[in-house]
Amino acid sequence: MVSRRELRRALRRRLGPVTEDPELEADLILAQALGITRTDLLAHPDVPIAPDQLGAAERLTACRLQGKPLPYVLGEWEFYGYRLKVTPAVLIPRPETETLVEAALAAIPPDARGLVVDVGTGSGAVAIALAGIRPGLTVMATDISGAAVAVARENAARYGLEGRVEFYIGDLLLPVKDRLESSDPLAVVANLPYVPSAEAAKLLWEPAIALDGGPDGLDVIRRFLDQASALLPPGVKVFIEIGYGQAEAVRAEVRRRFPNAAVSFWPDLAGIPRVATFATGRAQGPLGRTS
């Protein structure tokens, strides 16, 4: 029988052509196949691999060698300390999106109570992080994809947050329009498609609806800002994840709807402006709400 150590070594060699970190990926795939943690894997390298475990490792490795992203191969991924289910119906949670959570948490006091809206929730990553860390919040999470919302519901249930994260299927803020007319949110966070269409077309595995932001990447952000100007009252803090090189264009789009807004940016770990933030002011939008 092959040992864990021997199989790890073989997997590292095979995965070399498809990843920059074959050691980590080999360990994660093998740990998944064995049903153990990576720590356990490394602590007991000479344990023999059972035939069914070997078969499971081979199936996972074959998927990865076909180019399938590792999170989809594993079926889960970590975000802000939460282990989340991911499927091809949702965008893979990315480290830079943790900047969106950090920016919102900096503006929401630990003892705050009230509503937050998470627009474009996908796997539910941002909503779950906010609700988990701020126990006084109720998060209304929206997504246009029913399949994505189904995954997000499972993730919220995994952490016992079903009662504090509410899910709505529909376009941006429209599914919670009635709630916004009766309850003013503390904040709105939005992780929307912002990849230009030409670049999004090259990302074959993740859902295009979660990536493609139109020719310049800002089509969905513009639509969100139109809805925000119509539906949100003054004084709501808004946080929008953006892409590389989009900061000044997003600032201009915000100021077009909210002329007096002071727009600032949070950089990610690479120093790239990753989150645009501003507070809503008085605006008249096309959807019928004057703020």
Solvent accessible surface area in square Angstrom, and as a share of the most:
residue,aa,sasa,rsa
1,M,172,0.77
2,V,46,0.27
3,S,17,0.11
4,R,30,0.11
5,R,98,0.36
6,E,84,0.38
7,L,16,0.08
8,R,30,0.11
9,R,106,0.39
10,A,28,0.22
11,L,2,0.01
12,R,68,0.25
13,R,162,0.59
14,R,92,0.34
15,L,0,0.00
16,G,34,0.33
17,P,116,0.73
18,V,50,0.29
19,T,24,0.14
20,E,183,0.82
21,D,65,0.34
22,P,38,0.24
23,E,86,0.38
24,L,61,0.30
25,E,15,0.07
26,A,0,0.00
27,D,0,0.00
28,L,36,0.18
29,I,0,0.00
30,L,0,0.00
31,A,6,0.05
32,Q,75,0.33
33,A,17,0.13
34,L,20,0.10
35,G,68,0.65
36,I,47,0.24
37,T,81,0.47
38,R,84,0.31
39,T,102,0.59
40,D,61,0.32
41,L,0,0.00
42,L,81,0.40
43,A,61,0.47
44,H,100,0.45
45,P,31,0.19
46,D,95,0.49
47,V,60,0.34
48,P,75,0.47
49,I,3,0.02
50,A,34,0.26
51,P,98,0.61
52,D,105,0.54
53,Q,53,0.24
54,L,75,0.37
55,G,24,0.23
56,A,22,0.17
57,A,2,0.01
58,E,78,0.35
59,R,157,0.57
60,L,32,0.16
61,T,0,0.00
62,A,37,0.29
63,C,45,0.27
64,R,26,0.10
65,L,63,0.31
66,Q,134,0.59
67,G,32,0.31
68,K,47,0.20
69,P,28,0.18
70,L,11,0.05
71,P,11,0.07
72,Y,12,0.05
73,V,13,0.07
74,L,8,0.04
75,G,30,0.29
76,E,43,0.19
77,W,64,0.22
78,E,96,0.43
79,F,3,0.01
80,Y,51,0.19
81,G,61,0.59
82,Y,36,0.14
83,R,82,0.30
84,L,0,0.00
85,K,56,0.24
86,V,3,0.02
87,T,33,0.19
88,P,75,0.47
89,A,32,0.25
90,V,2,0.01
91,L,39,0.20
92,I,17,0.08
93,P,12,0.08
94,R,72,0.26
95,P,98,0.62
96,E,50,0.22
97,T,8,0.05
98,E,54,0.24
99,T,14,0.08
100,L,0,0.00
101,V,0,0.00
102,E,78,0.35
103,A,1,0.01
104,A,0,0.00
105,L,18,0.09
106,A,73,0.56
107,A,28,0.22
108,I,5,0.03
109,P,74,0.46
110,P,96,0.61
111,D,119,0.62
112,A,14,0.11
113,R,190,0.69
114,G,30,0.29
115,L,20,0.10
116,V,0,0.00
117,V,0,0.00
118,D,1,0.00
119,V,0,0.00
120,G,23,0.22
121,T,10,0.06
122,G,14,0.14
123,S,5,0.03
124,G,0,0.00
125,A,9,0.07
126,V,8,0.04
127,A,0,0.00
128,I,0,0.00
129,A,0,0.00
130,L,0,0.00
131,A,0,0.00
132,G,34,0.33
133,I,61,0.31
134,R,30,0.11
135,P,92,0.58
136,G,14,0.14
137,L,1,0.00
138,T,36,0.21
139,V,0,0.00
140,M,0,0.00
141,A,0,0.00
142,T,0,0.00
143,D,18,0.09
144,I,93,0.47
145,S,23,0.15
146,G,35,0.33
147,A,60,0.46
148,A,4,0.03
149,V,1,0.01
150,A,53,0.41
151,V,10,0.05
152,A,0,0.00
153,R,121,0.44
154,E,89,0.40
155,N,0,0.00
156,A,1,0.00
157,A,47,0.37
158,R,116,0.42
159,Y,75,0.28
160,G,58,0.56
161,L,14,0.07
162,E,101,0.45
163,G,69,0.67
164,R,65,0.24
165,V,3,0.02
166,E,50,0.22
167,F,20,0.08
168,Y,52,0.20
169,I,101,0.51
170,G,18,0.17
171,D,35,0.18
172,L,15,0.07
173,L,0,0.00
174,L,72,0.36
175,P,37,0.24
176,V,1,0.00
177,K,67,0.29
178,D,110,0.57
179,R,78,0.28
180,L,0,0.00
181,E,102,0.46
182,S,93,0.60
183,S,38,0.25
184,D,91,0.47
185,P,7,0.04
186,L,70,0.35
187,A,0,0.00
188,V,0,0.00
189,V,0,0.00
190,A,0,0.00
191,N,33,0.17
192,L,6,0.03
193,P,18,0.11
194,Y,32,0.12
195,V,27,0.15
196,P,36,0.22
197,S,39,0.25
198,A,77,0.60
199,E,94,0.42
200,A,7,0.06
201,A,75,0.58
202,K,153,0.65
203,L,77,0.38
204,L,150,0.75
205,W,104,0.37
206,E,18,0.08
207,P,24,0.15
208,A,67,0.52
209,I,101,0.51
210,A,30,0.23
211,L,8,0.04
212,D,54,0.28
213,G,1,0.01
214,G,11,0.10
215,P,116,0.73
216,D,63,0.33
217,G,0,0.00
218,L,4,0.02
219,D,62,0.32
220,V,21,0.12
221,I,0,0.00
222,R,67,0.24
223,R,102,0.37
224,F,0,0.00
225,L,0,0.00
226,D,50,0.26
227,Q,10,0.04
228,A,0,0.00
229,S,5,0.03
230,A,0,0.00
231,L,2,0.01
232,L,0,0.00
233,P,9,0.06
234,P,67,0.42
235,G,53,0.51
236,V,4,0.03
237,K,88,0.37
238,V,0,0.00
239,F,5,0.02
240,I,0,0.00
241,E,3,0.02
242,I,0,0.00
243,G,6,0.05
244,Y,176,0.67
245,G,71,0.69
246,Q,16,0.07
247,A,14,0.11
248,E,111,0.50
249,A,47,0.37
250,V,0,0.00
251,R,76,0.28
252,A,47,0.37
253,E,14,0.06
254,V,0,0.00
255,R,111,0.40
256,R,157,0.57
257,R,40,0.15
258,F,3,0.01
259,P,78,0.49
260,N,148,0.76
261,A,9,0.07
262,A,87,0.67
263,V,14,0.08
264,S,58,0.37
265,F,46,0.19
266,W,89,0.31
267,P,79,0.50
268,D,17,0.09
269,L,188,0.93
270,A,83,0.65
271,G,51,0.49
272,I,41,0.21
273,P,54,0.34
274,R,21,0.08
275,V,0,0.00
276,A,0,0.00
277,T,17,0.10
278,F,8,0.03
279,A,48,0.37
280,T,6,0.04
281,G,26,0.25
282,R,182,0.66
283,A,13,0.10
284,Q,118,0.52
285,G,8,0.08
286,P,106,0.67
287,L,60,0.30
288,G,67,0.64
289,R,50,0.18
290,T,87,0.51
291,S,9,0.06
